[in-house]
Amino acid sequence: MSDKALEPSPWFGQPRGLTVLFLTNMWEQFSYFGMRALLVYYMTKQLLVAQGTASLIYGTYTACAYFTPIVGGVIADRLLGKRRAIIIGASVMAAGHFMMGFENLLYVALATIALGNGLFLPTLPSQINDLYAEGEPRRGWAYNVYYLGINIGGFLAPLLCGTLGEVFGWHVGFAVAGLGMMAGLLIYLWGQRYLPAEQGRVAAAPTAARGRMGLPTVLVLAAVALSVTVFRGAYEQAGNTVALWADAGVDRALGSWTVPMTWFQSLNPLLVMAMTPMLLAGWKKRADTGRDTSPAQRMATGALIVAGAYLMLCAVDAFSGGKAHWLWLVAFFGVYTFGELFILPTGLGLFARLAPPGFGATTVAAWYLTIFAGSLSAGLVGTLWSRMSHTAYFALLAGLAVVAAILLRLIDPWARRVEAGGPSA
């Protein structure tokens, strides 16, 4: 690893390479969420696709976006190497975004973006682990910094791509998304000197250097994945049934003006940006005094906090006597986002740290498969919204988060032993 890769940045005191990865990821997320914000509107308003068909296309595309990283991670580890996979993946995605400007290339464009995403998505975060020496405390919360980039990109994309697409034409919005992807690629190319050297591809490395993932590690990651899948059954409702409640069960009046219900969805990425620096400072202080918590404990705490957010909605719905004040929804997103920061970035970091040498992208790709499974579970849970009282439904969501917390606490001693022994344990 070069000295430049180890140099601390004035930003959270992390290596400069993390800033490069953060900015690359931020622009990639900008392009992804910018295109996604326009996609259904583009199909239904411009291409005159029926709503049901448009929703099916949208769902198939987003599902593929979480499936292709499994194959892409293996290709990155065994054939291309991390840097080449990121450069090729980013270039392919940019091409796909620009293809969206041609109506007859819709399906080709979506497939192109999904394929490029498969190489890019698991490979970029797998480079974070290589920026730190073994056992360095900063490595534990580096993924929170990285996670911040996802939310900045996700916050800006609908505002810029969405507004430009609606005002000047959908193709303009897609082009801006493509330019965002190009910006991320250029930042990554410029920042190569601050990134760790390649460790070599699996196919070319000797057996001893390749490492292996022992059965205990596989079982720990599978147990964490199951816990997170249960958690996401509740977590993903913020953009689904909670959004329905915001429309029907919340008084959004602010004087004579009514707050648009979609504005509340922007609270989550905005709060991630606001809370992350404070949270990182607190964790750094705890680590400096020897009071840092284990990853599974931190994740369990996050699940309990999210459970508390849903219990708040349960009580508000039960005692509001009609429509709840919109400030309760703001309070929900505050508690919900705080819990999210404990569990999701930490889980990504745990998967990356337990990856054997040469299998970083493949192991991180498994985390994205967990997101896919969790999204499916959330869809099943969401079908209960119209079959239960809203009070009971929010209590059910809190219960799911509590179950996830209990599972993570049970996993904790086992996960500590495996992490102490390394990925081959």
C-alpha positions in Angstrom: 0.0 0.0 0.0 1.4 3.4 -0.9 2.1 6.1 1.7 -0.5 8.3 0.0 -3.2 5.7 0.6 -2.4 5.8 4.3 -2.3 9.6 4.6 -5.1 10.9 6.9 -7.6 13.3 5.4 -8.9 16.3 7.3 -12.3 14.8 6.7 -13.1 12.6 9.8 -9.4 11.7 10.0 -9.8 8.9 7.5 -7.4 7.9 4.7 -7.5 10.0 1.6 -8.5 6.9 -0.4 -11.8 6.8 1.5 -12.6 10.2 0.2 -12.0 9.0 -3.4 -14.2 6.0 -2.9 -16.9 8.2 -1.1 -17.1 10.7 -4.0 -17.0 7.9 -6.7 -19.9 6.2 -4.9 -21.8 9.4 -4.4 -21.9 10.2 -8.1 -22.7 6.6 -9.0 -25.7 6.8 -6.6 -26.6 10.1 -8.1 -26.8 8.6 -11.6 -28.7 5.5 -10.3 -31.3 7.3 -8.3 -31.6 10.0 -10.8 -32.5 7.6 -13.6 -34.8 5.6 -11.2 -36.7 8.7 -10.2 -37.6 9.3 -13.9 -38.1 5.8 -15.1 -41.8 5.1 -14.4 -42.8 8.6 -15.4 -40.9 8.3 -18.6 -42.5 5.0 -19.5 -46.1 6.0 -18.6 -46.0 9.6 -19.9 -43.6 9.5 -22.8 -43.7 5.9 -24.0 -47.4 5.5 -23.0 -46.7 2.1 -21.4 -49.6 0.8 -19.2 -49.0 1.4 -15.5 -49.0 -2.3 -14.6 -46.4 -3.0 -17.3 -44.3 -0.1 -16.3 -44.3 -1.2 -12.7 -43.3 -4.7 -13.8 -40.4 -3.4 -15.9 -39.4 -1.1 -13.0 -39.5 -4.0 -10.5 -37.6 -6.4 -12.8 -34.9 -3.7 -13.3 -34.4 -3.0 -9.6 -34.3 -6.8 -8.9 -31.6 -7.3 -11.5 -29.6 -4.4 -10.0 -29.2 -6.6 -6.8 -28.7 -9.9 -8.7 -26.0 -8.9 -11.1 -23.5 -8.0 -8.3 -23.3 -11.7 -7.4 -21.9 -12.6 -10.8 -20.0 -9.3 -11.1 -18.3 -9.8 -7.8 -17.0 -13.2 -8.9 -15.8 -11.8 -12.2 -14.0 -9.0 -10.4 -12.2 -11.3 -8.0 -11.3 -14.0 -10.5 -10.8 -12.3 -13.9 -10.7 -8.5 -13.9 -9.4 -7.3 -10.6 -11.0 -4.5 -8.6 -9.8 -1.4 -10.4 -10.5 -2.7 -13.8 -14.0 -4.0 -12.8 -14.9 -0.6 -11.4 -13.6 1.3 -14.5 -15.4 -1.1 -16.9 -18.6 -1.1 -14.7 -18.8 2.7 -14.5 -18.2 3.1 -18.2 -20.9 0.6 -19.1 -23.4 2.2 -16.7 -22.7 5.7 -18.2 -23.3 4.3 -21.7 -26.6 2.8 -20.5 -27.7 6.1 -19.0 -27.0 7.9 -22.3 -28.9 5.1 -24.2 -32.0 6.1 -22.2 -32.2 9.1 -24.5 -33.3 6.9 -27.4 -36.8 5.5 -27.0 -36.2 2.3 -29.0 -33.3 1.4 -26.7 -35.1 1.3 -23.4 -34.7 -2.4 -22.7 -31.1 -2.4 -24.0 -30.3 0.6 -21.8 -31.8 -0.9 -18.7 -29.9 -4.2 -19.2 -26.7 -2.3 -19.9 -27.0 -0.3 -16.6 -27.8 -3.5 -14.6 -24.7 -5.3 -16.1 -22.4 -2.4 -15.4 -23.8 -2.1 -11.9 -23.0 -5.8 -11.3 -19.3 -5.1 -11.7 -19.3 -1.7 -9.9 -21.6 -2.2 -6.9 -19.8 -4.9 -4.9 -16.2 -4.0 -6.0 -16.0 -0.4 -4.9 -16.8 -0.9 -1.2 -14.5 -4.0 -1.1 -11.6 -1.6 -1.6 -12.3 0.2 1.7 -11.0 -2.7 3.8 -7.6 -2.5 2.1 -7.1 1.1 3.3 -6.5 0.1 6.9 -4.1 -2.0 8.9 -5.5 -5.1 10.6 -7.4 -4.2 13.8 -7.4 -0.4 13.2 -10.5 1.1 14.9 -11.2 3.6 12.1 -12.0 0.7 9.8 -15.1 -0.1 11.8 -16.9 3.1 11.0 -15.3 3.8 7.6 -18.4 2.3 6.1 -20.6 4.9 7.7 -18.6 7.5 5.8 -19.1 5.5 2.6 -22.8 5.1 3.4 -23.1 8.9 3.6 -22.2 9.1 0.0 -25.1 6.9 -1.0 -27.5 9.3 0.8 -26.0 12.5 -0.6 -26.3 11.1 -4.1 -29.8 9.8 -3.4 -30.9 13.2 -2.0 -29.5 15.3 -4.9 -30.6 13.0 -7.7 -34.4 13.5 -7.7 -33.9 17.3 -7.2 -31.6 17.7 -10.2 -32.4 14.9 -12.6 -36.1 14.8 -11.7 -36.6 18.6 -12.0 -34.6 18.9 -15.2 -36.4 15.8 -16.7 -39.8 17.2 -15.9 -39.1 20.8 -17.1 -36.8 20.3 -20.1 -37.6 16.7 -21.1 -37.0 13.2 -19.8 -33.9 12.8 -22.0 -32.2 15.7 -20.4 -32.7 14.1 -17.0 -31.2 10.9 -18.2 -28.3 12.7 -19.7 -27.6 14.4 -16.4 -27.6 11.0 -14.7 -25.1 9.8 -17.3 -22.9 12.9 -16.6 -23.0 12.1 -12.9 -21.7 8.6 -13.6 -18.9 10.0 -15.7 -18.0 12.4 -12.9 -17.7 9.4 -10.6 -15.5 7.6 -13.0 -13.2 10.6 -13.5 -12.8 11.0 -9.7 -11.9 7.4 -9.4 -9.3 7.6 -12.1 -7.8 10.7 -10.6 -7.6 9.2 -7.2 -5.8 6.0 -8.1 -2.7 7.2 -6.2 -4.6 7.3 -3.0 -6.0 3.8 -3.3 -4.4 0.5 -2.2 -2.5 -1.7 -4.6 -4.2 -4.7 -6.1 -3.7 -7.9 -4.2 -3.9 -10.0 -7.4 -6.8 -11.9 -8.9 -7.9 -15.2 -7.4 -7.2 -17.2 -10.5 -3.6 -16.0 -10.6 -2.8 -16.2 -6.9 -1.3 -19.2 -5.2 -3.6 -21.3 -2.9 -2.1 -19.9 0.3 -2.5 -16.3 -0.8 -6.0 -16.8 -1.9 -7.3 -17.7 1.5 -10.5 -19.5 2.2 -13.7 -18.8 4.0 -14.2 -21.3 6.8 -17.5 -22.8 7.7 -17.8 -20.7 11.0 -17.4 -17.5 8.9 -20.0 -18.7 6.4 -22.5 -19.5 9.1 -21.9 -16.2 10.9 -22.5 -14.2 7.6 -25.6 -16.3 6.9 -27.0 -15.7 10.3 -26.3 -11.9 10.0 -28.0 -12.0 6.5 -31.1 -13.7 8.0 -31.3 -11.1 10.8 -31.0 -8.3 8.3 -33.6 -9.8 6.0 -36.0 -9.9 9.0 -35.0 -6.3 9.8 -35.6 -5.0 6.3 -39.1 -6.4 6.3 -39.8 -3.6 8.7 -37.2 -1.1 7.5 -38.3 -0.9 3.9 -41.8 0.1 4.8 -40.7 3.7 5.1 -41.1 4.1 1.3 -44.1 1.8 1.1 -46.8 1.6 3.8 -45.5 4.5 5.9 -45.8 6.6 2.7 -49.4 5.5 2.4 -50.0 6.5 6.0 -48.4 9.9 5.4 -50.9 10.4 2.6 -54.0 9.3 4.5 -53.2 9.4 8.2 -51.2 12.6 8.6 -52.3 16.2 8.8 -49.7 17.9 6.5 -51.1 21.4 6.8 -48.6 24.2 7.4 -50.8 27.2 7.8 -52.7 27.5 4.5 -50.2 25.3 2.7 -50.1 21.5 2.6 -46.7 19.9 2.7 -46.3 17.5 -0.3 -46.2 13.9 1.0 -43.2 13.1 -1.2 -41.1 15.7 0.7 -41.1 13.5 3.8 -39.2 10.8 1.8 -36.3 13.2 1.4 -36.0 13.4 5.2 -34.1 10.1 5.5 -31.1 10.9 3.3 -31.0 14.5 4.7 -30.9 13.1 8.2 -28.2 10.6 7.3 -26.1 13.6 6.2 -26.8 15.5 9.4 -26.4 12.6 11.8 -23.3 10.8 10.4 -20.6 13.2 11.5 -22.1 13.4 15.1 -22.3 9.6 15.3 -18.8 9.1 14.0 -17.4 11.5 16.5 -19.1 9.7 19.3 -17.9 6.3 18.1 -14.3 7.6 17.8 -14.4 8.9 21.3 -15.7 5.5 22.6 -12.9 3.7 20.6 -10.2 6.0 22.0 -11.3 5.2 25.5 -11.5 1.4 24.8 -15.4 1.3 25.0 -16.1 0.5 21.3 -18.9 -2.0 20.8 -18.8 -5.1 18.5 -20.5 -5.0 15.1 -23.3 -7.3 16.0 -24.0 -5.4 19.2 -24.1 -2.1 17.3 -26.4 -3.7 14.7 -28.7 -5.0 17.4 -28.9 -1.5 18.9 -29.9 -0.1 15.6 -32.7 -2.6 15.1 -34.0 -1.7 18.6 -34.0 2.0 17.8 -35.9 1.4 14.6 -38.4 -0.7 16.6 -38.8 2.3 18.8 -39.6 4.4 15.8 -42.4 2.1 14.8 -43.7 1.9 18.3 -44.0 5.7 18.2 -46.2 5.4 15.1 -48.2 2.7 16.8 -48.9 5.0 19.7 -49.5 8.1 17.6 -52.0 6.2 15.4 -53.8 4.8 18.4 -54.2 8.1 20.3 -54.3 10.8 17.6 -58.1 10.6 17.3 -58.0 11.2 13.6 -55.1 12.5 11.5 -51.7 12.9 13.3 -49.7 16.1 13.1 -46.9 16.0 10.5 -44.3 16.7 13.2 -44.8 13.1 14.4 -43.8 11.9 11.0 -40.6 14.1 11.1 -39.9 12.6 14.6 -40.4 9.1 13.2 -37.8 9.7 10.5 -35.4 11.1 13.0 -35.4 8.0 15.2 -35.7 5.7 12.2 -32.6 7.2 10.5 -30.6 7.1 13.7 -31.2 3.4 14.1 -30.5 2.8 10.4 -27.0 4.2 10.8 -26.2 1.7 13.5 -27.1 -1.4 11.5 -26.9 -1.1 7.7 -23.4 0.4 7.2 -22.1 -1.8 10.0 -23.4 -4.9 8.3 -21.7 -3.9 5.0 -18.5 -3.4 6.8 -18.7 -6.8 8.6 -19.2 -8.6 5.3 -16.2 -6.8 3.8 -13.9 -7.4 6.8 -14.6 -11.2 6.9 -13.9 -11.6 3.2 -10.9 -13.9 2.5 -8.0 -12.4 0.4 -9.1 -12.3 -3.2 -12.8 -12.7 -2.5 -13.6 -9.2 -1.3 -16.0 -8.3 -4.1 -17.7 -11.7 -4.0 -18.4 -11.5 -0.3 -19.7 -7.9 -0.5 -21.9 -9.0 -3.3 -23.6 -11.4 -0.9 -24.6 -8.4 1.2 -26.5 -7.0 -1.7 -28.2 -10.3 -2.1 -29.4 -9.9 1.5 -30.8 -6.5 0.5 -32.7 -8.2 -2.4 -34.1 -10.9 0.0 -35.0 -8.2 2.5 -36.8 -6.2 -0.1 -38.9 -9.2 -1.1 -39.8 -9.8 2.6 -40.8 -6.2 2.9 -43.1 -6.7 -0.1 -44.8 -9.6 1.6 -45.2 -7.7 4.9 -46.6 -4.7 3.0 -49.5 -6.8 1.8 -50.8 -6.9 5.4 -51.4 -3.1 5.4 -55.0 -3.3 4.2 -55.8 -6.4 6.3 -54.9 -5.0 9.8 -55.6 -1.9 11.7 -52.7 0.6 11.3 -52.0 0.5 15.0 -51.6 -3.3 14.9 -49.5 -3.1 11.7 -47.0 -0.7 13.2 -46.8 -2.9 16.2 -46.0 -5.8 13.9 -43.2 -3.8 12.3 -41.7 -3.0 15.7 -41.9 -6.7 16.5 -40.0 -7.7 13.4 -37.2 -5.2 14.3 -37.1 -6.6 17.8 -36.8 -10.2 16.5 -33.8 -9.0 14.3 -32.2 -7.4 17.4 -32.5 -10.6 19.4 -31.0 -12.6 16.6 -28.1 -10.2 16.3 -27.4 -10.3 20.1 -27.4 -14.1 19.9 -25.0 -14.1 17.0 -22.6 -11.6 18.8 -20.3 -13.9 20.8 -20.0 -16.2 17.8 -19.3 -13.3 15.4 -16.6 -11.9 17.8 -14.7 -15.2 17.8 -14.9 -15.5 14.0 -13.8 -11.9 13.5 -10.9 -12.3 15.9 -9.8 -15.4 14.1 -10.1 -13.9 10.6 -12.1 -15.1 7.5 -10.5 -18.5 7.4 -11.8 -19.4 10.8 
